[in-house]
Amino acid sequence: MLDRVDHIDIRTPDFEGTVAFLRTLGMQDVRQTHPDRKSVELALPGEGQVVFEVRADAEAAQMYVHHIALHAPDATAAVQELSDRGVQFSKKHALIEHTGRTISNAHDSGGGTWQVTD
Protein backbone atom coordinates (compact mmCIF):
# COMPACT_ATOMS: atom_id res chain seq x y z
CA MET A 1 0.00 0.00 0.00
CA LEU A 2 2.41 2.74 1.23
CA ASP A 3 6.00 1.99 0.33
CA ARG A 4 8.22 4.91 1.38
CA VAL A 5 8.44 8.47 2.58
CA ASP A 6 8.13 10.55 -0.58
CA HIS A 7 8.96 13.99 0.78
CA ILE A 8 8.85 16.24 3.81
CA ASP A 9 7.39 19.66 3.09
CA ILE A 10 8.93 22.41 5.18
CA ARG A 11 7.93 26.06 5.22
CA THR A 12 10.27 28.85 6.15
CA PRO A 13 10.26 32.64 6.45
CA ASP A 14 13.83 32.66 5.05
CA PHE A 15 13.56 30.66 1.83
CA GLU A 16 16.98 31.49 0.43
CA GLY A 17 18.73 30.98 3.78
CA THR A 18 17.07 27.61 4.42
CA VAL A 19 17.87 26.35 0.91
CA ALA A 20 21.49 27.53 1.27
CA PHE A 21 21.78 25.75 4.65
CA LEU A 22 20.49 22.45 3.23
CA ARG A 23 22.94 22.74 0.31
CA THR A 24 25.73 23.30 2.87
CA LEU A 25 24.68 20.02 4.51
CA GLY A 26 25.31 18.34 1.15
CA MET A 27 21.79 18.24 -0.24
CA GLN A 28 21.37 18.68 -3.96
CA ASP A 29 18.52 20.16 -5.98
CA VAL A 30 16.09 17.53 -7.23
CA ARG A 31 13.51 19.86 -8.77
CA GLN A 32 12.52 23.49 -8.79
CA THR A 33 8.90 24.32 -9.46
CA HIS A 34 7.47 27.37 -11.17
CA PRO A 35 8.84 30.58 -9.57
CA ASP A 36 5.32 31.60 -8.47
CA ARG A 37 5.25 28.55 -6.17
CA LYS A 38 8.58 29.54 -4.55
CA SER A 39 9.55 25.93 -3.97
CA VAL A 40 12.65 23.78 -4.37
CA GLU A 41 13.11 20.09 -3.65
CA LEU A 42 16.44 18.88 -2.26
CA ALA A 43 17.86 15.52 -1.16
CA LEU A 44 21.11 13.98 -0.08
CA PRO A 45 23.04 12.29 -2.90
CA GLY A 46 22.20 8.69 -3.75
CA GLU A 47 19.23 6.53 -4.61
CA GLY A 48 16.13 6.43 -2.44
CA GLN A 49 16.84 9.55 -0.40
CA VAL A 50 14.00 11.44 1.26
CA VAL A 51 13.23 14.70 -0.52
CA PHE A 52 12.79 17.93 1.43
CA GLU A 53 10.48 20.36 -0.31
CA VAL A 54 11.27 23.87 0.91
CA ARG A 55 8.58 26.50 0.45
CA ALA A 56 8.48 30.15 1.45
CA ASP A 57 6.10 31.25 4.20
CA ALA A 58 6.65 34.92 4.99
CA GLU A 59 4.10 34.73 7.84
CA ALA A 60 5.92 31.97 9.73
CA ALA A 61 7.89 32.80 12.88
CA GLN A 62 10.35 29.99 12.08
CA MET A 63 10.82 26.96 9.85
CA TYR A 64 8.22 24.21 10.42
CA VAL A 65 7.11 20.89 8.93
CA HIS A 66 3.94 21.48 6.93
CA HIS A 67 3.36 17.82 6.00
CA ILE A 68 4.99 14.46 5.46
CA ALA A 69 4.10 12.74 2.20
CA LEU A 70 4.01 8.97 1.84
CA HIS A 71 4.25 7.38 -1.60
CA ALA A 72 1.79 4.75 -2.78
CA PRO A 73 2.27 2.87 -6.06
CA ASP A 74 -1.54 2.92 -6.36
CA ALA A 75 -2.63 6.04 -4.49
CA THR A 76 -6.32 5.51 -5.26
CA ALA A 77 -6.30 2.03 -3.72
CA ALA A 78 -4.20 3.21 -0.76
CA VAL A 79 -6.58 6.07 0.05
CA GLN A 80 -9.54 3.70 -0.19
CA GLU A 81 -7.87 1.14 2.10
CA LEU A 82 -6.94 3.82 4.63
CA SER A 83 -10.47 5.24 4.47
CA ASP A 84 -11.82 1.74 5.14
CA ARG A 85 -9.57 1.65 8.23
CA GLY A 86 -11.16 4.86 9.49
CA VAL A 87 -8.66 7.44 8.25
CA GLN A 88 -10.50 10.63 7.30
CA PHE A 89 -9.15 12.72 4.45
CA SER A 90 -9.65 16.47 4.12
CA LYS A 91 -8.57 16.31 0.48
CA LYS A 92 -8.61 13.34 -1.91
CA HIS A 93 -6.79 12.86 -5.22
CA ALA A 94 -6.15 16.57 -5.84
CA LEU A 95 -3.95 17.24 -8.86
CA ILE A 96 -0.97 19.51 -8.21
CA GLU A 97 -0.35 21.09 -11.60
CA HIS A 98 3.25 22.13 -10.82
CA THR A 99 4.29 18.51 -10.24
CA GLY A 100 1.68 16.54 -12.18
CA ARG A 101 1.03 14.38 -9.12
CA THR A 102 -2.05 13.79 -7.02
CA ILE A 103 -2.27 14.20 -3.26
CA SER A 104 -4.67 13.19 -0.53
CA ASN A 105 -4.39 14.76 2.94
CA ALA A 106 -5.23 13.26 6.32
CA HIS A 107 -4.61 14.72 9.77
CA ASP A 108 -3.56 12.94 12.95
CA SER A 109 -4.99 13.72 16.38
CA GLY A 110 -2.00 15.94 17.15
CA GLY A 111 -2.70 18.22 14.20
CA GLY A 112 -0.06 16.80 11.85
CA THR A 113 -0.78 16.59 8.13
CA TRP A 114 0.03 13.32 6.36
CA GLN A 115 -0.20 13.12 2.60
CA VAL A 116 -0.57 10.17 0.26
CA THR A 117 0.91 10.80 -3.17
CA ASP A 118 1.51 8.86 -6.35
N, C-alpha and C positions, 0 to 999 in steps of 0.2 A: 504494500500500500504506500507508505512513506518510506523513502530509501536514503535520504541524506538531508543535511542542512544545506539549503540552497544559498541563502544569503542572510546577513544581519543588516538591517536598515538602521543607520544612525543619523541623527539630526544634530546640527551644530550651528551656533551663532557665528562661528569663525570657520567658514567653509575652506578657504584657502589654507589657513593654518592647520586645520585638522588633516586635510589631504597631504600637505607637506610633511606633517608628523608621521603619518602612516607610510609614506614613501621613505622617510628616514629609517623606519623600522624594517625596511626591505620589501614592502608591498609594491606591487606593480599594477599599473592600470590594466583592467580587463575590458572595460567599456565606458565610454562617456556618452551620455544621452544628449538630447537636444539642449542647447544652452538655456532655453526657457525653463527647463526642469531643474537646472542647477544641481546636477547629480553626476557622480563618478563612482564606478565600481572598481575596487582594488582587492588584490589577494596576494598572499605569499607565493613565491615561485613554486612550481611543481603541479602535478596532476591532483585533482580532487580537493583542492584547498577551498575553504570557506571564503565566500566573497563578502566584503563589507561594502555596502552601498552608502555613500556619504551624501547627504542632502543638506542644503542650507535651510536654517530656521532662524531668521533674524529675531524672532520673539523669544527664543529659548534663553534661559539663564546660563545654561551649560550644555555640553554634549549629552545626549541621552539615546537609549535604544528605543526606536519607534516600533519595530516589530522584528520577529524572527520568522523567516520563510523556510518551509520544509518542502522539498521536492517530491512529487508523486509522478511516476511514469504515466499513470492514468488518473489525472486530477479529478475528473468527473466521478469516477468510481470511488476514489479516496474520500471525496467530500460526502458522497452518499453513504459510504460505510461509517464515517465519523458521525454523520447526522443520525444514522440508525443507532449509534452508541450513545446518543444524547448530546452530542456537541452541537451548539447553536452557532450559526454563522450570521454575521451582520452584513456580509457581502458574499455573493456566490458567483464564480466564473466571470468576473469582470475583466474585460480586455484592457490591458495597458498598452496604448498605441505606441509609446516610445520604445517598448521592448518587444511587442508582439506576443506577449505571454498573458495568460489568464491568472487571476488571483482570487482566492476565497479567504475571508478573514473570520477568525473566531477569537474570543476573548476569554482568558482564564479568570478565576475568581479574584485574583489579585490585581486585575486591570491590565495584564499584559496582552498584547496582540500577537497572535500566531497566524501565519499565513500558509495556505497550501497553494503551490504553484506548479505549473507544468514545465 
